[in-house]
C-alpha cells in the first residue's frame, strides 16, 4: 500500500515544478522587452530675415531759446514808465521803458545852438576869404593876412562838423531814453519799477527777451558712440537718411511725444573732458509755445538706415552665466546649436542683433526648456505672426513667416 500512495505525490510535485518554471520563464520574457521611445520635443522657430531698419538713438537734453537779448539802459536816468506786460510777446522796436528825457532834450537843444553858431561864423569867413584872394593877387593885402583868412575859413568849417557830431550824439542819447525791444520774442518779468534810477551799461538787466519759435534742443552723446556711428557710415553698414540732415523727434518729461519734428543742426567741435560727451543741437518749430527754455526732454535721432538689420523676438534670446546673450539655433541637419549673440537696442518685443546670426538661421523662440544644445530629434513649427511682429513702422518689412524645420531629424 505504501508504494501505491507515494507515486501519485511524485507526479504532483513534477507538475508543480513544470508550472512554476513556465511562470518564471514568462516573467523573464516580459522584463527583457525594450522600453518605448520618448516623444520628440516640439519647439517653435523664427527664421532670420534681414530687413531695412531706421537706426535711432535716444539722448537726454534740454531746451534753450533760439535768441536771447538782455535789455539794459544805454543812458542814465530815472525810469518814468514801464510800457509792456510781463510774460507777453513783443516785437523788435517796441517801447519797453521810458527814461526821463529832460536833461537829454536840453543837451540836444544846446548842440543845435552850437551848430547854428558855427554855421554863422562860416557866413563871414567865406566872403572874407574870397576878397583876400583877389587882393593878395594885386598886393592889396599881405600874404600873412591872406593865410589867416584861409585858416579862419577852415576853422569855421571844422566847427560846423564838430557841432554836427555833438548834435548827433545828443540825438542818440535822447533816443536811448526810450528803451526798445531788440528782438522779437517773449519778455520776462521786469527787474525795475517806475522811479528806479538806472545807469548806462549796468550789470542788472531790466528784462530779458527770448525768441522761442523756433527753439533749440541741446543733447549730449558719448564721443565713443559718435565715433562708432561715423565708422558705420564710412563702412557702408549704415546709410544716411534723406539729405544727410538727421530728423529728430522729442519725448517730453511726462513721456508724451512732441507733435513737431526737428532737424539736427550741428555737432560741437570739442569733447567735454569731464564727461567725455559731445553736445548736439537740434532745431524745433514751437508755434504754440509748448516748449520753454530749460525743459528736460529726450531726443530721438534718426542716425541712419541699416539695410541688413536682423530683428529677433526677445523670448528667443537668453543670458548665460557670463551675462552674454545666447540663442538656440535649429540647424539644417536637425541638430540644436547654441550661439553667442551681440545685441543692440530693443525694438518693441524684438532685439536688434548685430552679430551671431545670418539670414536663414532658425531661432528657437518657444520650447527652449524642452531642448538642449546637441539635441537631434526635434519637431519644429513656424512661429506665429504675433511672435515676429515688428515693433515699429521702421521694421514693418520683417513680418515674413519663418519656414518650418524638418519634422524629425535622424
C-alpha angles and dihedrals in degrees: 000000000000096000089049093055094045098056097063091053091055092052091050092051092051092051092050091051091050092052092046093051090050091053092049091051091049091052092049091051092056096049093051094058114112117253120251115267114254118247115265112255116255120222138172119233134199117210114223114237122175116229142176111271133176108231113221132190123204114210134174119242149147134237123246133185120267090227131008124194123181111209113225130166118254094197131041125246147094121308107241101178143005106218104189140066113243116247096020131118116263133190125233109270095026112141111249105168136012116215118199102272100189098103092044092049089053091049090049092051091049090052090051090054092049090053092050090051092051091050090050091054089054090057091066101035097055097054090043091053091050092053093046090051090060094043096050089057090061093034092250089138131023123261090246092057090050092050090050090053091052091050093047091052092049090048091053091052092048090050089055092052092048091048090049091051091049090050091051091051093050089048090053092049090048090052090050090061084077104067110209134193109263096205142012113269149089117310124221129222117296119256093203137046131210110290095037117131113232131184134210113273095001119173095238113080116224090217140331127241117202127188107220102175108097102020134194126237114200115199132176127227131184112259088226091057090048091052092048090051091052091049091051089051093049093047092052095241088117128039126206117254119239114323093348094270105117118230116232132200128189137228112200124221092266092054097255121131119247111241097225126071122220139198131235109250106185147327120240117256095228139050121235103245093208096055106017090231133133122217118234122193125208128185121222133184111242106183096153096042093239091141116068127187114273098025117145113236140161116232122209110206125197098227098180146296123283108203092190103044118153119210121187129185110260094233088066094060122075136167128246126214090277091055093250120145111248138179135190112237125200104217126212091257090058097254124129117237130185117223131191111228137197110220131195130191125339117252104199105289094353138078123225104230115205098177140014102048135075134190113290097025113139111222118199107232101167130036095032090145091058098059138049132198108282096029112142107183107070133147110213132194131184119267113252118252093254092060092056098038114135120247095225144006089267089067096040093117093064097078099097110130116251120249115248120250120235112292093238136004123217 
